[in-house]
């Protein structure tokens, strides 16, 4: 990436003003922007805004936008609250060096179709806190166009009575997912997310409907939920797999994720 002007703001207000008035390009960890050949007039580095944190308060966990994938992977608070869900979902992403660069805000802001993290956040019904716009649910954030400049402050997760499991399929250990899925059971309801389709993650309402309020579904119910997700969602082709292959994989992947939920 070729940058003409580089700025490191000292406040969210300053960063937001640059984004709104100058149409600036935001830099989190810079992991993916380094692979981009585009030219940028103004780049805004968010590393001085104290947005790297994981805070637990009651039944909520707040995660700052500059928190790295490695921070999420190794966080005792997250692994305790979600039974190692983040660790399992993130441990295969490229390598430790890359996970020390990738940020939560960059991943969420990019809405990357290949993201394992976004699939987990969608299943967990995460809330995205946007500067000057307030809190929006993760599904709306992914699917609806924002009304103004997007500056992510943090993600908020509810930890009360949450049980989840992640499953992913990839060609090699550190490759991007061919398909991934996260199943979450919370307060008598299920959320089944499937990502790397190769589009961004989407919820399967039909799979959740099959499971109903059952806390521990039988193998046959989990199988039917996987079939429902494969039927409801659309899948695409890329260098890692075909639509037909992903549809087939979805059935078993969702089933396995459901059966692994404790």
LOFIKE-341377 format. One line per 8 residues: for each residue x, y, z of N, C-alpha, C, O, CB. Coordinates in steps of 0.001 Angstrom, whole numbers. Each point is the difference from the previous one (the first is absolute). Last residue first. Glycine has a CB too. Layout:
X,Y,Z,X,Y,Z,X,Y,Z,X,Y,Z,X,Y,Z ~ ...
This chain:
-21518,-27899,24948,-213,-601,1328,-1129,731,713,-341,-346,1131,2775,-337,-989 ~ -961,-258,-5533,-433,1005,975,-307,-695,1324,-768,-961,53,-176,2444,-1893 ~ 2104,-3812,-2230,1102,343,893,-383,1041,1047,744,218,956,806,-755,-2806 ~ -4523,-1001,-1642,246,-1101,919,1130,303,989,78,-614,1065,-882,-940,-2836 ~ -250,4689,-1669,-1133,-131,924,272,-1072,1055,-271,197,1185,-1287,538,-3014 ~ 4696,-220,-1661,33,1160,914,-1119,-89,1036,219,275,1180,777,1137,-3011 ~ -880,-4676,-1603,1078,-179,962,54,1146,1009,185,-226,1196,1092,-1036,-2930 ~ -4377,1578,-1841,-354,-1106,902,1045,-163,1082,-341,-114,1177,-860,-1035,-3039
2091,4182,-1574,-1009,520,937,-396,-1080,991,-142,271,1192,-712,1322,-2941 ~ 3766,-2938,-1643,656,997,834,-963,554,1054,350,100,1176,1162,484,-3098 ~ -3012,-3622,-1477,744,-661,1076,634,999,958,101,-265,1198,339,-1633,-2740 ~ -2883,3612,-2161,-862,-943,718,732,-610,1197,-518,-11,1117,-697,-492,-3262 ~ 3523,3316,-968,-840,731,957,-830,-952,851,-170,219,1199,79,1710,-2786 ~ 2728,-3447,-2160,748,161,1243,-855,648,1079,123,-345,1176,1986,528,-2495 ~ -3912,-561,-3023,155,-1317,611,693,98,1354,-422,-627,972,518,-397,-3251 ~ -455,4918,-273,-1343,-424,403,62,-1339,716,-662,-199,1019,-335,1446,-2958
4939,381,-25,-335,713,1231,-1393,-396,513,-204,-133,1206,1664,2048,-1954 ~ -52,-3650,-3406,796,-564,1093,-357,661,1329,-164,-679,1013,2024,185,-2628 ~ -3850,2181,-2291,-513,-1340,294,746,-633,1176,-601,-638,864,-31,373,-3281 ~ 2128,4421,726,-1268,156,700,-555,-1355,415,-506,-154,1112,50,2249,-2405 ~ 5714,-1932,706,-1174,310,-818,-1228,164,876,-3,-375,1173,992,-887,-3098 ~ 4474,2225,3194,-1063,-983,-97,-1157,480,-850,-121,1188,-302,786,-2024,2518 ~ 3663,3095,-1499,39,-1001,1059,-1106,-1049,-96,109,-1071,597,914,2799,821 ~ -400,2195,-4342,1129,-911,-190,39,-1111,1041,690,-999,-201,566,2882,-802
-6063,24,119,1271,709,-42,1120,-1028,-104,-263,-1179,-240,-672,3117,1600 ~ -4998,-1311,-1311,1219,-667,-441,1204,919,156,-100,1205,-228,-1239,-2579,-1384 ~ -3583,1217,4575,652,407,-1241,1247,-804,-297,406,-865,776,-1304,3123,-423 ~ -4289,-2414,2489,1444,-226,34,603,334,-1360,-650,-145,-1035,370,-1655,2790 ~ -4502,2559,1711,607,-113,-1331,1516,-81,135,586,538,939,-2506,747,-1975 ~ -2366,-2886,4523,1052,950,-324,530,-209,-1414,-115,-1086,-568,718,1182,2985 ~ -4110,-2967,-570,-402,1409,114,1042,968,-530,-343,965,-683,-992,-1600,2647 ~ 2020,-4188,-1751,-1087,313,-929,-315,1492,-22,-307,557,-1054,-629,-2833,1448
4118,550,2653,520,-182,-1358,-1045,353,-1046,336,495,-1076,1180,-2286,1919 ~ -2783,1811,3707,935,1099,-271,528,-79,-1433,106,1016,-687,541,-967,3122 ~ -3369,-3578,-899,-792,1223,-156,884,1193,-334,-360,826,-838,-1322,-1735,2446 ~ 3702,-3208,-579,-642,-67,-1316,-815,1260,-276,-39,498,-1125,-47,-3001,1305 ~ 2003,2031,4068,1040,167,-1001,-564,-6,-1405,415,792,-845,1186,-1869,2389 ~ -4502,88,1968,355,1423,45,1090,299,-1025,-46,1031,-671,-574,-924,3118 ~ -645,-4569,-1805,-1054,729,-715,300,1502,-32,-284,677,-989,-1389,-2433,1681 ~ 4556,-994,1847,132,-306,-1421,-1008,780,-824,350,559,-1040,486,-2834,1623
-1149,2509,4074,1181,737,-456,222,-220,-1489,364,931,-718,662,-1138,2999 ~ -4392,-2294,-248,-389,1414,-81,1154,863,-487,-196,915,-800,-1441,-1276,2651 ~ 2469,-4192,-1057,-879,143,-1158,-452,1446,-172,-105,486,-1126,-659,-2849,1437 ~ 3336,1131,3491,808,-20,-1222,-857,216,-1240,429,668,-941,1183,-2207,2065 ~ -3497,3626,3363,436,-1334,-391,762,90,-1316,-86,1003,-708,-1884,-2058,1898 ~ 1749,5291,2270,-690,-687,-1091,572,-1392,-261,1198,-229,162,-1690,2451,-1169 ~ 348,1239,5146,906,-1040,-462,-687,-816,-1085,-567,-1055,286,1703,964,1971 ~ -3364,3880,-554,1363,340,406,1021,-997,-526,1111,380,-368,-2042,690,2403
-3970,610,-4064,686,-1165,562,1446,345,332,754,442,-867,-2255,-1975,-446 ~ -2193,4181,-801,543,390,1301,748,-1150,672,327,79,1185,-2196,1561,-948 ~ 1428,-1456,-5602,-953,529,972,675,434,1285,1027,679,-32,-2758,-2143,-946 ~ 3249,-719,-3415,477,-307,1348,-949,480,1086,-38,-567,1091,2343,701,-1961 ~ -3168,795,-3751,21,-1455,169,369,-367,1436,-572,-930,570,1196,650,-2994 ~ -376,4786,1158,-1390,-432,157,-81,-1507,209,-810,-476,795,61,2390,-2228 ~ 4901,64,406,-389,327,1368,-1426,-471,285,-301,-449,1106,1848,2433,-1146 ~ 4,-2416,-4338,726,-926,876,-375,232,1457,-206,-950,755,2101,876,-2399
-3619,3038,-1528,-649,-1316,-122,698,-1041,883,-653,-858,594,-39,1431,-2952 ~ 2429,3854,1929,-1205,-22,827,-670,-1359,-20,-590,-423,995,284,2841,-1439 ~ 5413,-788,-440,-1012,-896,-552,-1169,-68,960,55,-689,1019,1694,-657,-2241 ~ 2300,5280,171,-732,-869,918,-954,-896,-774,-554,399,-1024,736,1328,2839 ~ 4655,412,-3607,-1440,203,52,-619,-984,991,512,-1101,202,-524,1918,-2599 ~ 5233,1515,605,-840,-936,758,-1475,394,-28,-347,1180,-37,2301,-1654,1507 ~ 1142,1918,-5670,54,149,1443,-946,-946,708,-832,-636,-646,1464,2996,323 ~ 1023,-3999,-4456,-473,1285,506,92,36,1519,415,-980,618,-1952,1209,-2592
2618,-4052,-1066,1049,822,583,-454,1396,419,846,836,317,724,-2110,-1701 ~ -2371,-1230,3365,-903,-716,-929,296,157,-1481,-616,-778,-729,-1057,1069,2442 ~ 3180,852,3304,939,-404,-1061,-736,-745,-1092,428,-1073,-426,1442,939,2087 ~ -4599,11,2867,791,1000,-700,963,-608,-998,58,-1218,-167,-264,2655,2148 ~ -4493,-2144,1537,885,-666,-955,733,1077,-801,-629,903,-550,-908,-2946,401 ~ -1638,1268,5075,638,870,-998,929,-824,-880,703,-892,474,-847,2870,1093 ~ -4166,-2422,2209,900,-778,-832,541,910,-1103,-750,449,-865,-513,-2608,1369 ~ -1447,2256,4567,455,820,-1122,1057,-802,-743,1017,-387,577,-1507,2584,648
-3797,-3185,2697,1212,-307,-749,272,1049,-1060,-919,585,-574,541,-3005,991 ~ -2357,2053,4748,-61,298,-1438,1348,-290,-646,1046,121,639,-2802,1648,-237 ~ 639,-1943,4453,-1057,-731,-692,-121,281,-1480,-1014,-343,-607,-144,359,2717 ~ 4612,2039,660,-1327,295,546,-1122,-634,-825,-990,652,-332,1906,1487,1229 ~ 3367,-2822,-3353,-86,981,1081,-1446,255,379,-820,380,-836,2942,675,52 ~ 1744,-3840,-2659,-1273,-213,698,-18,939,1207,905,-24,835,-1070,-2431,-1600 ~ 2989,1905,-4282,-102,550,1356,-1396,-241,555,-1006,245,-666,2729,1509,119 ~ 2097,-3081,-3736,-1322,-257,579,2,492,1441,898,-330,775,-1271,-1684,-2289
3342,2709,-3391,-30,148,1445,-1442,-186,473,-920,649,-499,2928,928,463 ~ 1550,-2495,-4618,-1320,76,635,158,162,1504,942,-520,597,-1942,-901,-2423 ~ 3691,1537,-3562,37,-76,1455,-1399,172,567,-897,526,-659,3246,365,669 ~ 859,-2045,-4874,-1303,278,605,182,-57,1513,793,-798,500,-2080,-169,-2501 ~ 5008,1108,-645,-869,-288,-1137,-1439,285,423,-806,523,-770,2411,-2294,-141 ~ 2650,4250,3326,-1021,-1048,13,-633,-183,-1373,-215,967,-730,-231,-460,3130 ~ 5554,1221,-1957,-1343,501,292,-994,-1151,-63,248,-1008,-662,343,3285,-266 ~ 4383,-3659,2231,-702,590,-1133,-1321,621,468,-452,-256,1115,1518,-1429,-2679
2337,-961,4083,43,1456,108,-695,714,-1162,135,1214,-152,1991,-1473,1397 ~ -1983,-4635,-871,-234,502,1351,-85,1520,76,-824,531,743,1996,-2531,90 ~ -2594,-247,-5424,1149,-232,867,-213,752,1309,-896,839,98,2434,-1144,-2098 ~ -5191,20,-889,887,-877,-754,1238,-353,818,411,-1160,39,-1242,2172,-2178 ~ -3842,31,4623,974,733,-801,934,-1002,-687,128,-1147,428,-254,3154,1143 ~ -4686,-1270,1811,716,-894,-915,921,848,-856,-419,1022,-545,-1491,-2702,510 ~ -840,2063,5203,447,548,-1277,719,-1046,-822,592,-934,541,-405,3178,502 ~ -3447,-993,3803,581,-1014,-885,393,674,-1312,-709,877,-495,-688,-2732,1554
-285,3006,4531,437,420,-1336,550,-1196,-761,659,-868,574,-140,3185,279 ~ -4100,-1098,3628,1065,-820,-580,269,471,-1420,-904,432,-716,258,-2413,2153 ~ -2052,3521,3743,210,7,-1436,1124,-910,-439,820,-433,810,-1670,2725,-835 ~ -2682,-24,4183,797,-1190,-304,154,-73,-1511,-989,36,-732,169,-1274,2813 ~ -1021,4752,2238,380,-168,-1401,876,-1239,-155,980,-179,724,-1118,2675,-1092 ~ -2053,128,4332,-582,-1251,-509,283,-217,-1491,-889,-389,-757,-900,604,2484 ~ 3408,4364,-434,-919,-736,862,-608,-1205,-723,-636,142,-1045,134,1990,2263 ~ 3630,1498,-2817,569,-1289,409,-964,-872,789,359,-1116,375,1835,2218,-345
-1961,3131,-4004,-730,-461,1184,507,-1386,348,41,-873,-868,-2100,2248,278 ~ 4630,2821,-2179,-523,-1365,13,-708,-289,1308,463,402,1068,1369,-1127,-2602 ~ 199,5056,-1869,-531,-400,1300,-638,-1379,-120,-811,-241,-894,419,2659,1539 ~ 4305,1015,-3282,-1007,-1040,-137,-444,-395,1405,829,-104,905,165,-738,-3110 ~ 1282,5738,177,139,-1272,711,-1124,-956,-384,-968,375,-662,2098,811,2568 ~ -26,3068,-4231,644,157,1305,274,-1344,653,1111,-274,455,-2249,2472,-191 ~ 505,-397,-5629,-344,-996,1017,790,270,1278,1227,102,-19,-1738,-1807,-1777 ~ -1283,4604,-2540,1168,-67,865,-362,-904,1176,-758,395,886,1570,1942,-1577
-2955,-536,-4343,46,-1104,963,1343,-1,730,1048,-243,-598,-2621,-1116,-844 ~ -1921,5166,-1272,1340,-581,132,39,-1043,1114,-624,180,1046,1621,1965,-1886 ~ -5857,-1617,-855,1069,994,125,1350,-672,73,94,-1216,-169,-1657,2764,1327 ~ -2567,-3934,-1594,-493,1316,-392,1085,1080,71,-208,1123,-459,-2045,-1813,1269 ~ 2684,-4881,-1845,40,1021,1041,-445,1355,-546,214,309,-1172,1640,-1559,2309 ~ -3464,-3700,-2910,944,1073,-279,-78,1067,1078,-1089,420,389,898,-873,-2844 ~ -913,-4944,3097,-592,1293,-321,1073,1062,-202,1029,-10,674,-3065,-621,630 ~ 2964,-4037,-78,-897,-40,-1156,-569,1345,-426,-491,132,-1121,-58,-2389,1836
3633,1400,3112,529,-723,-1156,-838,191,-1258,537,68,-1105,397,-1724,2680 ~ -2322,3523,2625,1236,638,-449,532,-653,-1276,465,688,-908,62,-98,3287 ~ -4216,-2510,-193,-374,1222,-714,1228,705,-543,-14,527,-1113,-1998,-289,2572 ~ 2773,-3991,1233,-652,-404,-1247,-392,1220,-828,215,20,-1212,-1063,-2099,2336 ~ 2659,2703,3241,996,-388,-986,-623,-392,-1342,559,300,-1055,889,-1052,2930 ~ -3685,4435,1400,274,-1431,70,832,-417,-1202,-51,624,-1060,-2094,-1021,2326 ~ 2540,5302,1002,-831,-723,-975,317,-1482,128,1120,-370,353,-1185,2361,-1954 ~ 889,3172,4353,107,-1451,-61,-942,-604,-1030,-1180,347,-53,1843,-339,2440
1359,5181,-2680,-512,-861,1046,144,-1481,-321,828,-401,-817,-2404,2201,1391 ~ 2962,2512,-2838,-1192,-682,-497,-592,-962,1009,-1139,-442,-150,2054,663,-2121 ~ 3158,2457,2904,-1054,945,-402,-1252,-659,-582,-975,688,-300,2781,928,-128 ~ 2183,-4874,737,130,1356,509,-1028,910,-671,-87,67,-1226,2545,-446,1666 ~ -3303,-4886,281,564,919,-974,45,1410,596,-968,461,606,100,-1889,-2517 ~ 394,-4062,3471,-150,1380,469,760,916,-950,1225,-69,-100,-1467,-683,2523 ~ -2118,-4407,-2636,1078,856,-484,-270,1426,465,-1056,561,-291,1450,-2056,-1732 ~ -1855,-3748,3777,-423,1376,-268,1229,817,-408,1051,-74,636,-2986,-110,1028
606,-5471,-1898,815,1116,482,-632,1346,-353,-770,113,-954,2814,-1543,722 ~ -3293,-3634,-34,-881,1176,29,733,1212,591,-524,706,862,-1491,-2222,-631 ~ 3744,-3021,-1287,-101,469,1386,-918,1211,161,-193,498,1109,2484,-1366,-749 ~ -1308,-982,-4664,-691,-1033,772,-219,438,1450,-1007,-350,616,2023,-1397,-2104 ~ 1513,4571,-1307,-1387,-39,-444,-796,-1020,809,-1119,284,428,1839,405,-2733 ~ 3918,-411,3021,-680,1180,542,-1471,26,-399,-851,401,794,3012,853,-872 ~ 610,-4666,-1744,-196,-179,1441,-780,1168,597,-924,-212,785,3058,-1103,-671 ~ -880,1634,-4601,-988,-1072,146,-320,-229,1473,-1162,-167,371,1994,-910,-2488
2621,4069,998,-1320,583,-239,-1114,-1038,115,-1109,323,427,2181,1364,-1917 ~ 3484,-3123,1861,-426,813,1139,-1399,562,-205,-814,-37,923,3198,612,-484 ~ -118,-2917,-3905,-511,-924,1015,-580,789,1176,-1014,-388,579,2716,-1360,-1267 ~ -1058,3472,-4623,280,139,1433,-653,-1090,859,-1202,-249,-91,1386,2692,-294 ~ -204,-1243,-4589,765,-1161,448,155,-69,1518,597,-945,515,608,1028,-2672 ~ -3438,3558,-208,-740,-1232,-199,713,-1218,544,-648,-978,374,-338,2003,-2362 ~ 1348,4172,3807,649,-973,-872,-786,-1307,-79,-410,-559,1017,2608,1590,-450 ~ -2686,3789,1317,-1078,-952,-320,505,-1107,-919,-673,-401,-949,-1020,2237,1207
3954,2194,1854,181,-488,-1361,-1109,-931,-465,-170,-218,-1199,2588,446,1555 ~ -2288,1504,4126,-186,1096,-945,104,-440,-1448,-700,523,-867,1600,991,2579 ~ 21,-4611,1772,-1431,338,-18,-266,1088,-1039,-967,-82,-757,756,-537,3202 ~ 4683,-541,-1811,-731,-1162,-493,-1484,294,-121,-624,-312,-1014,2329,-1176,2052 ~ 1112,4774,851,322,-174,-1409,-781,-1144,-616,-470,101,-1134,2732,805,1577 ~ -2625,-133,4213,-656,1049,-778,257,-131,-1485,-897,233,-810,1097,1250,2763 ~ 1999,-4463,1022,-1445,-235,19,-710,1019,-888,-853,-363,-811,1016,-584,3145 ~ 4950,-148,-3521,-791,596,1083,-1478,-336,-146,-489,-292,-1092,2156,2147,1263
3642,-3741,-1752,-1437,80,-310,-755,567,1190,191,-455,1128,-2,-1506,-2699 ~ 4484,1003,1977,-294,1186,-797,-1494,211,-211,-503,1120,89,2686,-1429,-1214 ~ -294,-3502,3360,403,1159,802,-225,1317,-733,80,1067,608,1607,-2505,516 ~ -2430,-2703,-3261,-1054,194,1010,345,1132,969,-885,553,653,311,-2985,-838 ~ 3758,1119,-3089,-1145,642,-630,-1108,270,1010,-648,1046,-56,1228,-2177,-2091 ~ 3191,-1203,3658,409,1343,-406,-1161,757,-630,-202,1181,284,2535,-2009,-633 ~ -2883,-3762,1520,-48,908,1153,365,1425,-399,-606,952,492,1186,-2866,1010 ~ -2602,-939,-5444,1020,-286,1013,-76,1027,1105,-735,981,-107,2222,-2025,-1618
-5290,-428,-1753,1357,234,-498,1060,-418,1024,408,-1161,20,-1288,3055,-1405 ~ -3677,-2770,3186,170,1129,-922,1481,276,-243,685,526,878,-2859,462,-80 ~ 18,-4325,2239,471,-448,-1313,283,1156,-964,450,-239,-1121,-1753,-1844,1469 ~ -486,2567,4230,1328,-593,72,571,-433,-1345,1210,-187,-121,-1817,-546,2372 ~ -3927,2652,-1011,1075,887,-468,1361,-659,-124,875,535,-681,-2118,1277,1721 ~ -2970,-3933,547,-308,654,-1276,1194,747,-584,115,130,-1219,-2463,83,1985 ~ 2585,-2369,3551,-149,-994,-1065,-208,660,-1361,526,-472,-1007,-1488,-1121,2677 ~ 1155,4376,2166,1287,-659,-220,-89,-983,-1161,877,-18,-864,-328,276,3300
-4482,1825,-937,853,914,-769,1352,-642,-302,541,163,-1094,-1690,1801,2162 ~ -1885,-4437,1654,-544,200,-1346,895,884,-858,260,-326,-1158,-2542,53,2100 ~ 2515,-1471,3889,1046,-148,-1011,-446,235,-1431,726,-335,-936,292,-1245,2461 ~ -4037,2126,2324,530,-1358,-49,975,-212,-1161,-82,-1006,-705,-2031,229,1759 ~ -92,4956,534,-554,-697,-1172,663,-1353,-252,-28,-520,-1116,-485,2743,133 ~ 1635,671,4765,-1410,323,-228,-620,-846,-1100,-1175,-359,73,1648,2668,681 ~ 4193,-2690,241,-801,-469,1127,-1488,211,-264,-816,-880,274,2720,1389,1279 ~ 1171,1126,-4673,29,-1457,-25,-794,-602,1151,-588,-1072,-142,2814,1180,-961
-1740,4632,817,-808,-528,-1099,-48,-1523,8,-1057,-591,-219,1649,2602,-1121 ~ 2122,134,4587,-1401,401,181,-894,-598,-1082,-1064,-543,296,1836,2669,778 ~ 3923,-2672,-1318,-585,-889,1007,-1476,332,221,-814,-892,240,3066,668,869 ~ 739,1057,-5680,-680,663,1116,-634,-1007,966,-823,-821,-405,386,2778,-1092 ~ 2899,-2570,-2890,644,-358,1272,-700,595,1225,462,-201,1123,1679,60,-2365 ~ -3672,878,-3359,323,-1426,67,484,-409,1391,-332,-1084,479,911,1146,-2909 ~ -1342,4509,1370,-1261,-734,120,259,-1488,223,-652,-650,818,-473,2343,-2297 ~ 4827,1074,613,-586,352,1296,-1276,-800,243,-215,-519,1096,1195,2833,-1269
972,-2669,-4035,776,-748,995,-499,296,1409,-52,-897,841,2047,941,-2363 ~ -3779,2367,-2061,-496,-1376,-46,731,-863,1024,-589,-903,594,25,1175,-3035 ~ 377,4937,3589,475,-871,-1077,-636,-1388,66,-566,-403,1016,2721,1666,-1023 ~ -3881,3929,1397,396,-1276,591,375,-967,-1126,-720,-112,-992,-803,489,3006 ~ -324,4132,-2477,1404,-249,-323,540,-1267,665,1194,-287,-87,-893,2744,-163 ~ -4855,-838,923,196,-221,-1430,1441,-333,-372,230,-670,-1006,-2110,2216,619 ~ -258,-2800,5287,354,1185,-777,359,-330,-1433,462,-1102,-295,325,2152,2377 ~ -4154,-3546,1492,1267,-222,-687,280,1194,-903,-790,304,-893,482,-2823,977
-2959,678,4442,246,1015,-1025,1395,-209,-585,970,-211,728,-2508,1858,446 ~ -2446,-4670,1650,1416,174,-299,111,1009,-1134,-633,-150,-1044,1205,-2223,1800 ~ -4532,851,3288,435,534,-1283,1527,-11,-108,714,154,991,-2779,1282,-1075 ~ -845,-2511,3963,-228,-1008,-1026,439,455,-1393,-326,-645,-997,-1570,-179,2362 ~ 4131,3254,2626,-1228,-764,195,-111,-1109,-1025,894,-837,-122,-2003,2858,1068 ~ 4767,530,-2352,-808,728,975,-1339,-712,151,-858,82,-879,1993,2118,297 ~ 4212,-2509,-1874,-1197,-717,437,-715,802,1076,614,421,981,461,-2633,-1534 ~ 2625,3211,-3763,-486,327,1343,-1275,-778,307,-936,-19,-800,1957,2313,627
3459,-1524,-3334,-1057,-992,226,-438,181,1446,752,-298,928,182,-1376,-2663 ~ 2025,4851,-2261,-375,-455,1344,-1040,-1115,-75,-728,-128,-984,1225,2419,1896 ~ 1876,1820,-3927,437,-1395,132,-270,-465,1430,791,253,909,1000,56,-2699 ~ -2330,4202,-119,-1115,-889,-350,398,-1473,46,-691,-851,-559,-232,2667,-874 ~ 3170,2919,1983,-303,-856,1160,-1203,-913,-251,-878,-138,852,1816,1915,633 ~ 1396,1322,-4671,-1320,350,559,-431,-884,1175,-1160,42,409,548,755,-2669 ~ 4513,-694,-1132,212,853,1183,-1298,315,747,-28,917,822,1996,70,-1985 ~ -1538,-3598,-3069,728,-683,1071,204,833,1265,415,-548,1021,708,-714,-2796
-3276,1800,-2908,-808,58,1231,731,-528,1230,-617,-207,1045,-1387,-50,-2466 ~ 3066,2740,-3691,438,-1093,868,-710,137,1355,95,1042,648,2179,-1168,-1825 ~ -3195,1884,-4098,-152,344,1412,291,-1234,851,-716,-999,-65,-1005,2782,-495 ~ 2676,409,-4757,-145,-1194,836,-4,423,1464,838,793,430,312,-2244,-2171 ~ -1823,3743,-3536,125,221,1437,-272,-1298,757,-1076,-584,-128,382,2993,-162 ~ 1068,-2440,-4503,396,1391,262,269,238,1477,988,637,364,-2339,87,-2327 ~ 1907,-5386,-948,-847,646,998,514,1415,253,1186,197,261,-1731,-2433,809 ~ 790,-2315,-4810,591,1256,452,-990,726,912,-1186,94,-316,2570,76,-1807
-761,-5784,1057,-681,1258,-276,781,1206,518,869,-129,862,-3033,-1095,-766 ~ 2944,-3781,148,852,843,-855,-611,1372,-269,548,767,-792,326,-2840,-259 ~ -1023,-1906,5206,-793,780,-941,901,942,-790,859,673,569,-2854,-822,960 ~ 3101,-2744,2259,-100,-815,-1206,-744,735,-1117,-230,-554,-1075,271,-1499,2506 ~ 524,3870,2925,1354,-171,-531,-7,-811,-1298,942,63,-790,-40,64,3129 ~ -4831,548,306,303,1157,-846,1399,-110,-611,266,589,-1048,-1783,819,2473 ~ -153,-4603,1778,-474,-238,-1360,329,1173,-926,152,-198,-1205,-1986,-1228,2136 ~ 3277,1661,3648,331,-1337,-505,-387,-189,-1460,805,-457,-812,-1103,-408,3112
-40,4705,1087,639,109,-1307,304,-1327,-657,726,-46,-993,220,2140,1776 ~ -3246,-562,3476,1297,-656,94,764,72,-1301,1217,-187,-21,-2151,-1323,1733 ~ -2572,4673,-1818,-12,-638,1308,1368,-620,234,950,687,376,-3449,-1138,-505 ~ 610,4594,-3159,960,-1077,188,-111,-524,1428,198,744,961,1358,263,-2691 ~ -4721,2020,-2157,347,-349,1369,968,-1181,33,-158,-973,-738,-2071,1828,1506 ~ 1093,3297,-4374,104,-1455,78,481,-356,1398,1062,459,420,-576,-675,-2916 ~ -3358,4836,950,1279,-647,292,-116,-1517,-1,-1079,-559,196,1725,2549,1145 ~ -3462,2271,-2475,-163,-1348,-556,1279,-813,196,478,-664,-920,-2123,1547,-779
576,3693,3319,1077,-262,-961,-110,-1360,-689,811,-330,-865,627,1782,2252 ~ -4594,213,1977,287,1155,-859,985,-296,-1127,-80,581,-1082,-368,834,3043 ~ -929,-4811,1317,-1206,619,-552,319,1083,-1031,-647,74,-1044,-506,-564,3194 ~ 4679,-1745,211,-747,-988,-778,-1189,637,-704,-277,-303,-1160,991,-1471,2765 ~ 1803,4354,1352,808,-301,-1183,-721,-984,-920,55,103,-1225,2032,312,2560 ~ -4074,548,2794,-28,1191,-858,782,-230,-1286,-437,398,-1080,224,1047,3114 ~ 333,-4768,1329,-1304,35,-668,-97,1188,-960,-547,-126,-1096,-487,-992,3095 ~ 4860,724,728,-22,-1070,-1002,-1303,27,-793,2,-171,-1219,1483,-1228,2684
-1082,4370,2145,920,383,-1073,-21,-1035,-1120,-36,351,-1180,1488,848,2846 ~ -3904,-2177,2182,-613,1121,-711,872,439,-1174,-503,268,-1091,-604,472,3222 ~ 2693,-4009,881,-1010,-547,-904,-640,1103,-832,-311,-199,-1174,-121,-1659,2795 ~ 5441,2645,105,-1344,-146,569,-932,-598,-1041,254,78,-1202,132,1886,2739 ~ 4218,-918,-2395,107,-231,1434,-1361,-125,679,-74,-143,1221,2219,1384,-1263 ~ 72,-2316,-5293,-804,863,870,107,-415,1466,307,-1148,323,-1876,1535,-2229 ~ 4693,-914,-2524,-326,-816,1168,-772,882,993,618,668,829,1459,-2152,-1161 ~ -767,1346,-5385,-346,736,1227,-315,-996,1109,-627,-1034,-234,-272,2987,-1114
3119,-1251,-4093,-222,-931,1109,-230,793,1285,799,869,349,639,-2636,-1472 ~ -1432,2286,-4708,55,658,1304,-406,-985,1086,-1013,-690,-115,504,2925,-943 ~ 1208,-3918,-3360,519,1368,-176,175,709,1336,1044,598,256,-2157,-492,-2489 ~ 1281,-5545,775,-693,995,814,645,1369,-190,1213,147,146,-1840,-1920,1535 ~ 168,-3566,-3945,748,1256,-88,-808,1110,681,-1118,300,-418,2233,-1043,-1757 ~ -748,-5015,2439,-836,1199,0,874,1254,0,961,102,763,-2782,-1353,458
